[in-house]
């Protein structure tokens, strides 16, 4: 006999005992019994990048740039898609793990539209609203099996010259039950 059958048996036994011996608070011909199902939440998600990309890279071309989109991103193709693979709706939060490269002023993230205006991080003092170290909710609710698209843009002035792989930041993506 498995645990579920034992629980059902115990409930039925208890109901029989109430019917035979009565219960102090239960009177009348019927009563309602609360039944609860407990299902562990699964907040897993998957990331899909545009084309052959495996990360978000800004190919700036110059030390001064405004609204440069992530490499392989187009107005039709987001750099990133996040899909909810779990069994509950999830919030998506993002935060950078360190300060931007010297001269980088903004990183914008647009959700489900390539308009370059939705959310942004800027290189401000730690703890400031929207500073690069601020954890932001970028998607308040992704339903089970659904996904959302993300476009990223960056702006900088006199950004120090780097090679690919230098001044790399991690953008931590986390999900939370809604």
ABEGO torsion letter per residue (X at the ends): XBAAAAAAAAAAAAAAAAAAAEBAABBEABBBBBBBBBBBBBABBBBBBBEABABBBBBAGBABBBGBBBBGBBAABBABBBBBABABBBBBBBBBABBBBBGBABBBBBBGBAAGAABBBBBBBBGBBGBAABBBBABABBBBGBBBBBBBBBBBBGBBBBBBGBGBBBBBBBBBBX
